[in-house]
Amino acid sequence: MAIQQADKLLKKHKDLHCAKVLKAIGLQRTGKQDEAFILAQEVAMLEPTDDNSLQALTILYREMHRPELVTKLYEAAVKKVPLSEEYHSHLFMAYARVGEYKKMQQAGMALYKIVPKNPYYFWSVMSLVMQAISAQDEKLAQTMFLPLAERMVEKMVKEEKIEAEAEVQLYFMILERLGKCEEALEVIRGPLGEKLTSELQSRENKCMVLYQRLQRWPEGNALAHKLLLKNPDDWQFYSCYFDSLFHLIDQSWSPPEEGEHCAEGAVHHTVAEVMAFVQDRIQAEDQKDTRQLRGPYLARLELIHRLRERGCPEESQLGDPLELMVQYFSQFGDKPCCITDLKIYLHLLSPDQHLKFVNGLGEVVPLGGESEEEQCVFPEDTKALQRHLCVCQLSRALGLHHSLSTEGKLRVIRDLKAHYHHGLKFGETALKTELQFSDMYCLMAAHVYIDLWKETGEQSMAWRCIGLLQEGLSHSPSNAQFKLLLLLLYCHLGAFEPVVDLYSSLDAKHVPARHHRTSEYIIQAYKYGAFEKIPEFIALRSRLNQSLHFAQVRTERMLLDLFLEADMRVCPPLPSNAQFKLLTAAALLPPRGLSSLLVDLYSSLDAKHVQHDTIGSTSEYIIQAYKYGAFEKIPEFIALRSRLNQSLHFAQVRTERMLLDLFLEADIVLTLEESVKSMSLSPEEDDIPWDTLRDNRDLTVLTSWDPKDRSLTEEHQRASMEEECLWLQMRSLTLRLLAALTTLGHAHQQQQQNSLASENGVGDKTSVAAVLFSQLEQALQKAAGMSEKHAQYPFLGPPATRLAAALTCGSCQCQTSALQLTVQLQELETMGLDESTELQTRICNTFKSLVIQLQEMSNKCKGDLLEMKDSRLKTQPSLLENLVFFLETMCVVLWVASHCAKVIRPLKASLQKKKKKKKDTSTAPPAVVCGFQALTGGLQEVLSQEEEGFIRAGMDKVQSSYLRSLQEMGDLLKRRAETLKTLKI
C-alpha cells in the first residue's frame, strides 16, 4: 500500500525526493533490497538538503546496515548549507555511528565555530579521547591524542568556561588515562571538584581511588575513617580502610611527631586503633533505638578474616566467630541478605563447630505450634519464616545436607516441602509477578532431589524434582530460578519442547523512563484547572531532561539492557518448519545449558544480522551518551561492543547455524555448492578471533547454597572455556572443509588450465583442504586427550559440551575419515586410475571403514527412549543424541560420496577411452570403482535399517518432545536416502 501511494505521488511530482525514498523504504521492507538501494542511490546522487529526504534516507540506510552512506549524505548537505547547526550535528552523529573519531573531532570543532556552545567543544575533546582509546599504538595515544585533549580542556579552564559536571568528568578521565594522578587529585579537591554533585560522595570516591593508585595509604586511611564516621554502613570504605591499614603496617609507617598525620586528618596505623574504631561503631549501633546497620558487624568479621590470614594473634580479641555470627543472625536473620552476608565467613568456623552453629541459630528462630499432619513446627510470620529459611540455607552451605544418608535427605525434602506449602499462606494476595515468601524452600528441596539423582542414579528423583518445580511455577509464575533449573533438567533429559516456552518467558524487563510522567501530570493539571502548577511541571521536566544524573541513569540503563540481551538477542519465534532445530537441542546431553539453547533458538536467525544489530545498538547508545554529556560511559559502550564481537557464544551461534542450515537444506532444497555460496562461506578465511575470544557466560546465574568443595571454581571455568573453544574449533574446521569440498573440482580444472593460477591471485584449493584436514586431525587428537581427563563440573556450574559424546559414539572419527577422502581423491585426480593401485587400495579401505563406522553408530542409536520398569519411568536421552550425531555424520558422508562420484566418473570415462584406443578387452573395473559401489550399497543398507528402528513412544512433555524429534529425524533420513539415487558412476 505504501509503495502504491508513493507511486501515485511520483506520477504527479516526478522530482519529489522524499516520495522516492519512502518508496525505497517500502521496497526494502518487502524484501526487494536491490531495487530499494538503486532508488535510494538515485536520490543520494542529487545531494538533497531537505530534512525529510535526509531523515528518510538515514532510516533506510540504517535498515540496510549501511551507516557509512549516511555520512556521505550529510557531508554533501553541510557543503551546501555550511551554517546549519542541525546538519553539522547530524554529520557528527553519523560519524559516531561508524566510529570515525578523527572526523568526529573535526566535525565537533566545525560545529563549535558555527555555534560556540560548550557541549560541541567537548564533543571534539571526547573524540580525541576516543582516538587514543582506539589507537593501535599506545605511545601515540599517550604522546599526541591525550595531551592534545588535555590542552584543549586546560584552555577552557584558564578561560573559566567550564560549565557542567560532565566537562569536569571528562577532564578527570583524560588525566587518569595520562597517569597524572596528582593533577587529577588537585582537580577533584579544587574548585572544579565542587561541580561533581550528581552522585553522593563523588569527590570522596574519586579521591579514594587516586590515593590507592598513588599508594598514599595514610591519606586513604584517614579519608576512609572520616567517611565511615559519616556513613558506617558503606562497605567499600571498610575495604579501603583495612587495605590501607595493612599497607601501613607492611611499610612500618609512623605519624609525624608534630602536626596533622596527613592532609586528610588522623591516621589509624595500628591494629589496636582499627579494632577500637570498629568496636566503637558497633557500640554506637547497639545503643540505637532504631534498626541497626549491618556494616559495622560485618566489618568485625572481615577484620577477623584478614587478621587470621596474616596470622595476627589480635584476632582473638574481637571475639569468637561462632558467637559473633549467631549474634549477627539474631539481629539481621529476618533479612534475605543474611545468608549472603554470613556465607562468605563460614570458613572461620572449624568443621566440629558446624552443627553447634546451626543449632545455635535454630534457638533464635521463633516457631509456632506443631502441625499434626506434617509433625513440623512452622513460623508464624514472614520474618520468622525468613529466619528459618536462612538456617536451612546455612545448613546446606556447611555441607550438612550432603553428608546425610538417602533417608536423611528424603526427610530434609519432606520438611522443606512442608515449610514451602505452609509459607504459601503468607502470599495468598500476591500478584502473579511477585514471588512467594517460601519459594526458596521449594528450590532447596529441588537441589536435594538433584543430589539424590546424581548419587543414586534413580531417575525418579529427577521426575519428582521437575514436578516440584512445576508446582512452584504454578504459585510463582515469575520465578526465574524455577525456570532456569527446569531448563537445565529438561536439557539433561534431552527434551527440548518444554524448554522453548520456559525460555521465552524469561524476558528481560526494561527500566521505565519515569521522567515522562510529567506529561501525565500536566494533562491532569489542565483537566482539574490547576493552571498555576503547569509551569512548575514544565520546569521540572526541563530540569530532568538537562540533569546529568538522568543522563547517567539513562546510559546505565542502556548498558544494563545490552548486558542482559547482547549475548542473548531477543530470539525470534521458531518457524513452523523448525524440524531439525528441535531435535538437535533435544539431544543436548551432556547439557550445554542456556548457551546451547540459544544456539538452536538462533538457528533461524541470520548471524550477520545479529552482529549488525549489536553494532547498531551500541552506536545509538554512544550517540545518546554524547547528546546527554555522559562522556565517561562512551568508553564502556566501546568496550562492550568489542566484548560482543569477541564473544565465544556469538562464534558458536554462527557456526552451529550454518552447519544446521547445511544439514537441513544442502542437496535437498539447494545443492551443497549453492548453500555454501549463499552463506558467503570461504574455506580460506577463518574470521573467528581465537586469540581474543571471550567467555561472556554468567556461570553463577543459578542460585546455589553448595559448600565450597562442591561449588564452581576458577579451574572449572578455565576447563570449560578450553573445552568450548576446542569443540568450536572442530565444528568450524568441519564447516570450512565442507565449503572446500564444493571448490575442489573447480580448483583442479583451473590448475590444469593455468599452472600459474596461484601467482595470479587464485589460491590453491587443494592445499587449503589439506591444511584444514591436518588441523582437524590435530584438534581430534587434542580432544581425545581432553576426554581422557573426564572433567566433571558441578550440576549448577558450566555445562559440558557435546565433545565427549561425539567422540564416544564415533561421530568425530567417522567424519574425519570421510573428509580425509577429499585429500586422497585429489591425489587420485593427479595420478589417474591406471597408475594408482596402492592409492586406490587405501581409498577402498576408507570406503569399507566408513560403512563399518556408520553401522556401529547406528547400533548405538537402538533402544527404548522411554522405558517403564517396576512402575518407574526411565529415559535414555543419550540414544537421541547418538541419533543426531549419526544423522550429522551421514550427511557429511553423503556429501563426500557425492564428491567422490564427481571425481571418479570422469576418471572412469577417461580410462575406458584409453582402453578403446589400445584395444584392451579387459572388463574388470578399477578397484576404486568397485569400492565406491560397495560404499553406496552399504550406505543404503545402513539407512534402511535406521528408518525401520524408530521408536514411537513417550509420555507427557518429554514424550511429545522425543516423538517430534524422532519423527523429524525420520523425515530427514528419508530425504537423505533419496540423494543416494544420484550417486551413480
N, C-alpha and C positions, 0 to 999 in steps of 0.2 A: 504494500500500500504506500509506504514512504517513497519507494522508488518511482511508483506511478505518479505521485503528487509532484515529485521533483521533475520528472519528465514533462508534465503539463506546464510547470513553471518555466522550464527551459525553452519550451516552444514559443512562449511569449517574450522571454528575456534570455536570449542565447548567451549573453556575456555575464550572466549573474553567477559570480564565483561561488557564493555561499550555497546556491542550489546544487551546483556540480559536486561540491564537497559532501553535502548531505546525501546526495545520490551515491557517492562513493562509499560513505559510511554504511548505507543500506546494502550495497553490494558486498562489502566486507563481512557484514553480519549474516549474509545469506550464503557465505562460503565462496563467493567469487572474488578471491583476493587479487588475482592478476588484473581483472577489469577495474577493480577499485583502485589499485596502485597506478594504473595508466591514467585514469581520470584525475586522480589527485595530483599526479605529476604535471598534467596539463595546466592545472590551476597554479601550482607552485612555480612553474616556469614563468608565469606572468608577474610574479613577485607582488602579490596582493598586500594592501596595507589596511584594509578594513578589518576591524576587530572580529566580526562574525566569521569571516573566512579563515582568519588565523586561528581562532579558537577551535573551529570545526576541524581544520587540518591537524591541529595538535591532538585532538581527541582521536582522529583516525590513525595517526602515526603511532600513538600510544597503544592502540588496539592491535596494530601491526607489529608491535615490538620494534619500532624503528625510531627511537628517540633522537638519534643523530640528525634526522631530517628536520626536526623541529628547530634545531639551532640554525640551519640554513634559512629557514623561513624568517626568523626574527633578525638574523644578520642583514638580510635584504630589507626588511621593514625599517630597521634602525638607520640604514644608509639613506633611505628615502625620507624618513621622519626623524632626523637626528636629535631633536629636542624633546622627544616623547619619553616621559618618565615611565609610563606604563610599558612601552615596548622594550626599553632598556632593562626594566625589571624582569619582564618575561624572558629576555635573552639570557640574563644571568641565571634564572631558574632552569632554562633549557640546558645551559652548560652544566648545571648541577646534576641534572638527570644522567648525563653521560660521563660525569667525573672529569671534565676539562677544567682542572683547577687553575691553570695559568690564565686561561681565557676568562674564568670567573673573576680572577683578580683584576684583570684589565677592565672587564665589564662593570665591576663594582666601582672602580675609580672613575670610569667614564660617567657612571650614574651619579656619583658624588659631585662631580664637577658641574653637572646639569642642575642637580638639586642637592645642595650641601646639607645633607642630614646625616647625623652620626651613624645610624644603622647601616647606611650604604657604605660609609667609610670602613666600618668594622666588618662588613661582608668581604671587602677586599683583604683586610688583615687575616680573617679566618681562612680565606682561600690560600693565602701564603702558608699558613699553618698546615693546611691540608696537603700542599705541595711537599712540605717537609715530611709529613707522615707517610705519604705515598712514595717518596723518593727511594730509589734502589740504593743510592749511595748515602749512607748515614752521615758521612763527612760533609757532603753538600748541604744536607739539611741543617747541620749544626753551624756551618760557616757562612751560609748565604740566606736560606729561606727564613729560619727562625730569627737571626739577628736583624734582618730587614723588617720582619713583623714587629720585633721589639722596638726598633727605632720609630716605626710608624705610630705605635701606641704612645711611646715616650713624647713624641711631638704633641699629641693631643693632651697628655698630662701636663706638659710645660705651658701649653696654651689654656689650661684649665677648662677643657672642653669635654671632659669625661662626665657623662650624664647618668648612665644607667648601670645597674648592678652587673648586667651581662658583659659590659665592657671591662669591668674590673675582673670578672671571672676569666675573660679571655686573656687579659694581661697576666694574670696568675698562671694560666695554662702555659703561656709562652715561656715565662721564667722557669716554670717547673721542667719543661721539656729541654730547656737550655742547661738545666742543672744549677741554676742560680738560686739556690735555696735561701741564701742570706738576703738577696734582693727581694725575693718573694715574701720573706718574713717581714721585711721593712714595709712592703706594700700593704700586707694584711694588718699590721699593727699601726699603720699610719692613717691619715685622713681618708684615703681611698677605701680602706677596710670598713669604714663606717657605712658604706653603701651595701655591704653584704647583709641584707636583712630578710631575705626570703626564707631562709632556713634558721631554725633555732640553733644558737651556738655555732653558727657557720664559721665565724672568725676563729673561735677557740679550736674547732675541729681541724681547721687548716693549719693553725699554729702547731697543734699536736703532731700532725703528720710531718711537718717540716722539722720539728725538734727531733723526731725519730730518725729522719733521713740525715740530719746533721750530727746525729749521735750526741745531742746536747741533753744528756739524761737528767741533769739537775733541773733544767727548765721544764722538761717534760714531766718530771715527778712533781714539781711544785704546781704546775698547771693542772695536772690530774687531781692533785689534792684539793685545790680550790674548787674545781668543778664538781667533785664528789661531795663537797660540803653543801653546794647548791642543790645537787640532784644525786642523792646517794643510791639511786636505782639505775644509773646509767652504766651498763656493763662494759661498754667499750673503754671507759675511763679507768675502770678497775684493772682491765688488762694492761693498759698503758702504765698504770701506777705500779703494778707488780713487775712488769718488764723493766721499767726504769730502776726499780729498787735493786734487782739482781745485777743489772749492768753496773750500777754504782758500787755494789759490793765487789764485783769482779775487778773493777778499776781501783779499788781501795780509795774511793773519793772521800774527802772530808771537807766540811764547810770552812769558809774563811773565818779568821779569829774576830774580825770586826765587820760590821755592816750586814747587809742582806746576803742571804745564801746565793741568790741569783736574781735575775730581773723579774722573775715570776713570784718570788717570795721564798718562804721557808721550804726546805727540802727534808724529806724523811729518808735518811740514807742507811738506817739500820733496821733489822728485822723487828727489834723490840718496838721501834716507833710505829712501824706499819701495823704490827699486831695490835698495838694500843689504839691506833686510829680505827681499825676495823671493829674492835670491841666497843669503842665509843659509839660508832654508828649503830651497832646492834642494840646497845643500851638505850640510845635515843629512840629506836623503833619500838623497843619493849615498853617504853614509857608512854607511847602514844595511845590516845583513846580510840583513834580511827584505825582503819586496817593498815597493818604493817606493809612495808615494801620488801620485796624478795631479795633485792640486790645485796644488802649487807650480809645476810645469812649465807647466800651462795658464795659471796666473796670469802667468807671464812673457810668454807670447804675448798675453794680454789686455792687459797693460801696454804692450807694443809697439803693439798696435792703437790703444789710446787715445792714446798719445803721438803716433803718426803722424797721427791725426785732428786733433790740436791743433797739428800742425806743430812739435813739440818735437824738437830735434836729439839729445836724450839717448837716443832710442830705439835709435840705432845702438850704444850702449854695452852693450846687453843681448844683442847677437849678431845673426847673420844668420838671419832667419825660416826659410829653407830648411834650413839646418843644424840649427836647433833642432827643426823638425818631423820631420826624419829621425831625430834623436836620440830624440824622443818616441816615434816609431814603433818604434824598436829596443827601447824599454823596455816599451811597452804595446800593441804591434801585435797581440798574440795575444788581446786583449780585444775583444769585439764592439762596445764603445762607442768604440773608437779612431776609427772613421770619423766618428761624430757629433762627437767632440772636435775633430778636425782640419778637418772640412769648413767650419766657421764661420770658420776663419782662412786659408783658401786664397786669399782676396783679398790677403793680404800678399805673395804671390808675383807677380812680373811674368810676362806671357804667355810670354816666352822662357825662363823658368825651369821651366815646367810639365813638359816632357819630362825635363829633368835631375832634377827632383824625383822623378818616377815611377821613373826608372832607379836613383836612389839608394835608393829604398825596395826595389826589386827585389833589390838586392845584399844586403839584410838578411834576405831571406826564405830559410830553409833548405829546399831542394828535394832530392828523391831522384833516382833514376835515370830515364832517359828511356824512355818507352813506345815499343815498336817499331811498334805499330798506329797510335797517335794522333800520334806524334812530338812529344809534350809531356813536360815534366818535372813530376812531381807531388809534392806534400808527403807526408811520411811519417807525420805525426801530426796531430791536430786543431789543435794550436797553430800549426804551420806552415801548415795549411790556412787558419786564420783570418787569418794574416798575408798570405798570398797573396790571399785574398778582399778584404781591406782595400785592397790595392794596386789591384785591379781596380775597386773602388768609387770610390777616389780618382781613378783614371784617367777614369772616366765623369763624375765631378763636375767635373773640369777641362775637360771637353768633348773629350777625346782620341778617344772613341768616335764622337762626332758629326761630327768632321772627316774621318773615314775615307771612302774610296770604298765603293761597294757590295761589291766583292770583299773589301775590308778588313773591312767589318762582318761579312760571312759567315765570314771567318777568325776573327774575335773570337767569333762564335757557336759555331763548331766547338770552339775552345779552352775556352770556358765550359762547353759540354755535356760535353766530355771530363773536365774537372775535377769537374763535377757527378756524373757516373757513377762516377768514381774515388772520390769522397768518400762515396758510399753505403756503402762497406765499413766505415766507422767507425760507422755506425748500424745495423748488422745486427741487434743485440739490442735496439734501441729499441722502446718501446711505440708503439701506434698514435697515442696522444695526444701523443707527443713529436715534435719537428721533427728532420729530418735536418741534420747539420752542414753539408752542402753545398747546402742549399735556395736560398741566396741566389745561387749560380751560375746555377741554373735560372731564377730570377726576373729576373736581369740579362740573361740570354740572351733571355728573352721581351721585355724592354724594347727590346733591339736589333732584334728581329723587328718590333716595332711601329714603330720608327724607319724601317725599310726599307719597311714597308707604306705609311706616310704619305708617304715621299719618292718611291717608285716607283709607287705606286698598284696594285701587284700584290697581289691578294687572297690569293694562295698563301702569302704571308708571314703573313697573319692565321691561315690554317689551320694552318700549322706552329707558330705561337705557341700556338694552342689545344691542339694535340697535345702540345707540350712541357709545358704547364701540367697537362694531364690526366695525363701521365706523372708529373709531380711530385706530384700529388694521390694517385696510387697508392702512392707511397712515404711521403708525409706527409699522411695524410687530414685532419689538423687544421690545416694551414697556411692561416691566414685570408687571407694576401696572395695566394696562388694563387687562392683562391675569389673574392676581390674583383676581381682582374684578369680572371678568366674572366667574371664578371658583366658587367663593362664591355665586354668583347669581344663577348659574345653580344648585348648590347643594341645595339652598333654594327651587328651583322649582322641585327638585328630578330628574333632567335629568343628567345622567352620561356620555352618549356617547360623547357629545362635550367636556367634561372635559378631556378625555384621550388625545386628540390632544393638548389641551391647556397645560396640564401638561408636556407632552413630549417635548414641545417647550421651556420649562423653564430650559434648560440645563445649568449647571454651567460651566463656561469657565475657562480654566487653564491659569496661567501666563506663557508666553513663556520663556524658558531659553535662554536669549539673548546672553550669552557668547559664545554659539555655532556658532554664526555668524562669528566668527574669521575664521572658516574653509572656509566659502564662500569668505572672503577677501583674504585668502591665495591662493585659486584657481584662483581668479581674478588677483592676483599678478603674478602667473605663466603665466596666459593667456596673459597678456599685457607686460610681460618681466620686471616687477618691482621687480627684484630679491632682491634688497637691502632692500625692505620692508618686505620680508618673515620672517627674524629673528625677526623683530620688532613685527609682528603679533603673532609669536610663543611665544615670551616673554610676550606679552600682555595676551595671553591665559593662560600661566603659572601663571601670577600674579592673574588673575581672579579665576583660579582653587584653588589657595592657599589663596585666600582672605577670611578673617574671615567674612567680610561683606557679601560676596557671600554665605558663609555657613549659616549666619543668615537669609539672604533673602530666601535661599533655604528651610530652616526649617520653616520659617514663611509661605512660600507658601504651604508647606505640611500641616501645621496646618490649613491654610485657606481652602485648599481642603477638609480636614477632617471635619471642621466646616460646610462647605457647603453641604457635601454629607453624613457625617457619620450617621446622623439620617434620611437621605433621600438617601439611597443607590441607585445607578443607577438602575432604575426599568426595568425589562425585558419586552418585548412586551407581550401584553395579548395573551394567547394561543387562537387558533381558536375556541376551545370549552369553552370560558370564562363562558358561561351560568350564573350561579347564582352570579358570581363575579360582573357582571354589574348591575344586579337588586338590589343587596344588597346596592351598593353605590348609585344607583338611588333613593333609598328610605331614604337617609340620611337627614331626616328632624325631628327636627330642625338640621341645618347643623353642621357638626363637622369639617369643614374647611379642610385645607391641610392634617392634621393628618388623618382624616377619609379617604381621597382619597388614602393615602399611604397604609392604611390597606388593601384596596381592590386591589391596584396595586401590593402589596406584596403577595397577597393571593396565587399566583402561584409560590412563591419563598420559598425555604426551609429556615426557620428562623435560623436553626443551621448554615447553610452556611453563612448567613448574619453575624452572630456572629463571625464565623471563619475568614471571610474576614476582619472584623473590627479589630480583634486582629492581623491578619497577616499584615494588612496595617500599624498599629501603630508600630509593631515590625520592619518593614523595615525602617520606618522613624526614629526610635530610633537608628538603626544601622547607618543610614546616619548621624545623629547628632554626634555619636561617631567618625565616619570617618572624618568629617569635623571640629571636635572640638567645635561644638555648644553645650557645656555641659549644659548651662542654659536652653536649650529647652527640654532636656530629661525629667525633672520632669513634664513639661507641657504635653508632649505626654502621660506620665503615668497617669496623672490626667484626660486627655481626654479619655483614654481607660476606666478608672474607671467610668467616666461620662456616657459613652456609655453603659457600662454593666449595669448601674443602671437606664437606660433610661425608663421612663414610656411608651414612644412610642414603644420601642422595645418589651416590655412586652405585649402591646396591639396588636401589629402586630402578634406576635407569637400565642397568644390566639385566636384571630379572625381567623387566617389562619387555625388553627387546627379545630375550630368549623365549618368553612366553608367547609373544606375537609370532615368532617363527614356529614354535610347536603347534600353534593353533592354525596358522594360515599357510605356511610355506608348502608349496606343492599341493595345496588343497584349494585355496582361494586364488593365490598368486604363486608363481614359480619361486623357488628359493632365491634366484638371482633378482627377481623383481622385488621381493620382500626386503632383501638386503639393501637394494638401491633406494627404496622408499624410506629407509631409516638413515640414509646418508652415512652408512657404516663403512669405515675404511680399515682394513686389516693392518695397514702400516702405522696407523695413528693410535696411540694409547693416551687418551686425554684424561685418565684418572690421575690426580696428583698424589702419587703413592707416598712421597716423602713428607707431605704436609697434611695427610688425611687426619681428620679429627673425629673423635668419638663423641657425638652430641647426645648420646642416650642418657636419660636420667635413670640410673640403676637403683635409686633409692625411692622411687615413686610409690612402691608398695610399703604400707606400714608394717613394721616388724618389731617384735619385742624379744627376738632371739638373743641369747648370751653372746659374748664377744667371740668365743671359739666357734660359733655356728653362723656368725654374721659375715657380711660381704667384706672382703679385704682388698687392698690395692693390688695384691697379686692376682686375685680373681679378675679384677678389671683389666689388668695388663694381659693376662692369658686370654681373656675373652676378646679383647681388641686384636690380638695376634691371630686368633682363630678366625675371627670375622674377616680380617684382611686376606688371609690365605684362601678362605672359601671364595671371597670376591675375586681374587686373582685367578683361581681355577675357572670360575664361571666366565670371567672376562676373556681369558685365553681361549676357552671353548667357543665363545661367541665370535671372536676375531678369526679363529680357524675356520669356522663355518662361512664367514664372509670371504676368507681367502679361497675357499672351495669354489666359489662362484667365479673367481677371476683366473684360476689356474689354466683352464683351457685356452682362454684368450691370450694369456701371457705366453704360452708355448707357441701359439701361432705367430704372435708378434715377434718372438725371438727368432723364429725361423725366417721371417721376412726381413728382419733387420737385426743383425748381430750387435749393432751399436745402440740398441734401444736404451740401455741404461745410461749411456753417455748423453743421450738426447733428453734425459729427464724422465724416462719411463722406468719405474722401479722393476726389479726382478721379483715377480710374484712367487716364484718357486722358492727363492731364498727366504722370502718373508715367511712362507708356510713352514719351511724347515726350522727357522729361528723360533717361531711361535710354538712349534711342536716340541722343540728342545726345552723351552721354558715351561711348557705344560708338564713334561716328564720330570723336571726338577721340582716343580710345585707338588706333583704327585708323591715324589719321594719324601719331601718335607712333610706332607700331610700324613703319610704313613708313619713317620717318626712321631708326629704330634699325637696321632690317635693311640699310639702305644702308651703314652703317658696317662691316658684316661682322666683328663681333667674333670673334676667334679665341682659344680657350682652349687651354692645354696638354692633351695627351691624358689625363694623370693629374690634371688640375685640375677645375674646376667644369664639369659637363656643360651643354650648351646646352639651351634649352627647345625646344618644338615650334613656336615662333612663326615662325621663318624658313620652315620647311616649310609651315606653314599659309598663309602669305602667297604663297609660290611656287606652290602648287597651286591657289590661288584660293579656298580654303575660307572664310577670313575675309571676303573681299569678297562672296562669294555669300550667306553667312549674313546679312551686314549688309543686302544688297539685299532679302532675304526679310523681315527684321524691319522694314525701312522700310515695307513694305506695311501693317503694323499701324497706323501713324500715318496713312497715306493712306486706309485704309478707314474710320477714324473720321471723317475729313472727308467721305467719301462718304456715311456714315450721316446726317450732319448736313445735307448739301446735297440728297440724294436723287438718283435716276437721271436725272430729266428736266432738271435744271439744272446738270449737272456734266460736260459734254462734254470740257472740257480736262483735268479731273482723271482721267476715265476713260481718256483717251489716255495719260496718264502711267502709270497703273496697268497698262494693257495693254503698254506698253513695258517695264515692270518684269517682267511675266509672260514676255515674249519673252526678255528679258535673262537671267532665271533658267534657262530651258531651255538657252540657249546656254552659259552658265557651267557648268552641270552636265554638258553634253556635253563641254566642254573638260576638266573634271575627270575625267570617265570615260575620255577618251583618254589622260590621264596615268597611268592605272592599268594600261594594257595593256602587256604584255611578258612576258618569261620571268624568274620569280623566281630560278630556278637555271638556269645555262647552262654547258655543257661545251664549252670551246674548247681545242684542242691539248692534250687530256688534263688540262686545268686547270678546276676548278670556280669559277664566278664567280656571286656573288649580287647581286641588286638589291633590297635591302630597302626602298628608297625607294618602290618600287611598292606594297608592302604598307602603308606609312604613307599614301601618297596614297589608297589604297583605304579606309583608316579615316576619313580626312578626308572622302572622298566620301560614305561612309555616314552620318557625323555630319551633314553638310550636307544630305543627302537627308532625314534625319529632321526637321531644322528646317524645310525647305521644305514637307514634307508637313503638319506641324502648322500652319504659316502658311496653307497651302492649305485645310486643314480649317476654319480660322477664316474665310477668305475665303468659303467656301461658306455658313457660318452667317450672314455679313453680307449676301451678295448674294442669297441665297434669299428672305428676306422683302422686300427692296427690289424684286426682280423681281415678286413676287406683288402688291405694292402698286401697281407701275406698271401691271400688267395690269388691276387693278380700276379704276384711273383711266381707262384706255383704254376699258373697257366702258361706264363712265358717260358718257364723251364720244363713245361710238360711233365710236372711232378704229379703222379697219380695217387699219392698217399692221401687218405681221407681222415686220418687221425687229427682231431682238433688240438690246438695248443693247450698246454696244461692249465694256463690261466683262464682260458675259456671254460674248460670243464669245471674248474674250481668256482668260477663265478656262477655257473648254472647250479652247482651244488649249494652255493650260498643263497640264491634266490629261493630254491626249493626248501632249504632249511628255514628261512625266514617265514615262508608261507606256512610251514608246519607249526612253527612256534606261535605265530599269530592266531592260527585257527584254534590251537589248544587253549590259548589265553581267553579267547572270546567265549569258549564253552565253560570256562571255570568261574564265571561271575556268580557271586552270592547275592540272593535277593532277600535280605533280612534286615531287621533293625528295630529300634524302639524309641519312641518319642522324638526329642530334638536330635539326639545323637543318631538315631536310626534314620531320620529324614536326611541328615547331613551325609551319612555314609551312603545311603541309597542314591542320592543325587550324584554324589561323586562317582560311584560305580557306574551309573547309567551314562554319565558324560564321558568317562574314560572308555566305556564300551563303544560309544558312538565314534569317538576319535580313533580308536583302534581299528574300527571297521573302515573308516575313511583312509587311514594309513595303509591298510591291507590292499585297498583298491589301487594304490600307487605302485604296488608290485607288478601289476599287469603291464606297466610301461617299461619294465626293466628287462628288455629283450635285446640280444645282440646277434 
